[in-house]
Amino acid sequence: MSDGVTVRPIEARDRAAWAPLWAGYNAFYGRSGATALPDAITETTWSRFFDRGEPVHALVAEDPDGRLIGLVHYLFHRSTISIAPTCYLQDLFTDAAARGRGVGRALIEAVYARAAAAGSSRVYWLTHETNAQAMRLYDQVAAKSGFLVYRKEL
């Protein structure tokens, strides 16, 4: 990637630098303050990245100075329409100061590469309809499926 940014698997030593990116991602989606995720969810999410039995994975983007400037979390799951695993790109976030430099694209392409290596035939993700800046990138690197998401909180 340009500007010497490296995308690599997350490491245990990244916890302190990952936390503000994770907090920024959650704040973007309205999960902060009174509506913040419980600490137990963050702790469990973090531990899943390092559990070989979990299908959840994380990559980070690191600038030439070693500062983390982006994250992506993804997971593999089974599907009724494919024998190969499907890859769901669940979380993608780039530090505001690094936006527009190709960091998000590099993180997405790194997930594509890992999904292909795992034998997956598809990568998909969701975004909020108001996330216009991200959708400009997404429209360049993937196709809209046309599906709408319905959910019921239980």
Number of C-alpha atoms within 10 A of each C-alpha: 12 9 10 10 20 18 23 14 13 21 13 11 8 12 11 10 14 21 13 14 21 19 16 18 20 17 15 12 11 13 15 15 8 7 10 12 15 10 9 9 10 14 10 10 15 19 13 16 22 15 11 9 8 12 13 22 23 23 21 28 25 18 17 11 8 10 14 23 25 27 27 24 21 23 20 19 12 12 11 6 7 11 11 16 19 22 27 19 22 16 17 22 24 24 17 11 8 13 15 12 14 16 27 24 17 18 25 24 14 18 24 19 13 15 22 16 10 14 14 20 15 14 19 15 15 12 14 9 8 8 11 11 10 17 16 10 15 17 10 9 11 13 9 11 8 6 6 6 6 5 5 4 3 3
